[in-house]
Amino acid sequence: MDDREQAFVKSKELEAKIKALHEQVVGKVPDRLDRQGAGLAVTIMSDLLGGLIAGGVIGFLIQRFFDTKPFILGIFIFLGGIAGLLNVYKYVRRIENGKNK
């Protein structure tokens, strides 16, 4: 083994020792899913906001084009919210089934 391979092996051994000590002092080391909580929150928020914004823009454009009352805008914001919730539901189901990549 050359020097780089020995250093790599020693770093892995040190990493394992640190992890064991951390488990002993603090408790269980969080796994990968626990660390992705912020990413999950951002994904869910962007799905909901994207649906609402898209519905609002479409509703606004239709309202301006046909010169109608603002209830068209409200209907499309509602539909955009439902679309966002459906996207969140699909995403969570994919995570539950273990197909999230």
N, C-alpha and C positions, 0 to 999 in steps of 0.2 A: 504494500500500500504506500502510496506517496503521501506527502504532507497534507494535501488538500483533502484526500479521502479520510485521513486520520482526524483532521479537524472537523470534518462533517460528522463523523461517527461520534466524536466527543461532544459536539453541539447537540446532537440528538439525545445522547445520554443525559446531558445537563438539562435539556428541555423536559425529559421524562422525570428527572429528579425534582425540578421546580414544580411540575404539575402535581406530583405526588405530595410534595410539601404543602402546596396550596390547598389540595383536597383535605389534607390532614388539619390544617389551621382554619381555613375558611369554610370548607364544605365542598360539595360537588361542584366541579367546574362546569359552567354553563355550556351546553352543546351548541351546535351550529344554528338550530332553529331559534333558540333564545336570543342569539345575537342579531337575528334578522327582524326583530320586532319593529324597529324604526323603518326599515324598508317596506315591511308589510303595511304599516300605517300610511306611509307616503303613497303607496300603490292604491290603497283603498280611497284615500282622500282625492287623488288625482282622477280616479274613475268616477267618483261622485261629482266632483267639480267639472270634469270634462262633459259629463252628460248634461248638467245644469247649464253650462255655458253654451254648449251646442244647441240645446233646446231654446235658450234665450235668444241666440243670434238668429236661428231659423224663424222663430216667432216674430222677432222684431222686423226681419226682412219681409215676411209675408204681410205683416201689419202695415208696413210702409208702402209696399207694392199695391195692395188692394185698398189702402186707406180705410182700414176698419178700426173698430174700437179695441182697447187694450186686452180684451178677454182672449184674443188669439195668442198674444204673448204669454199670458198666464197658462193657457192650455199647453203650449209647447214647452214652457219651463217645467210643468208637471210631467209631461211625457219624457223630457230629458232627465228628470230626477228618477223616474222609473227605469229608464235605460241604464243610468248609472248604478242603481241598486241591483239590477239584473247582472251587470258586469261584475260587481262585487260578489254577488252570490256565486257566479260561475268561477271566479278566482278562488274563493274559499273552498268550494267543492273540489277544485283541482288540487289544492293543498291537502285537503283531507284524504284524497285518493293517492297522494304521494307522487303526482305527476308534475309538480312545479319544477321548472328548470330555469 
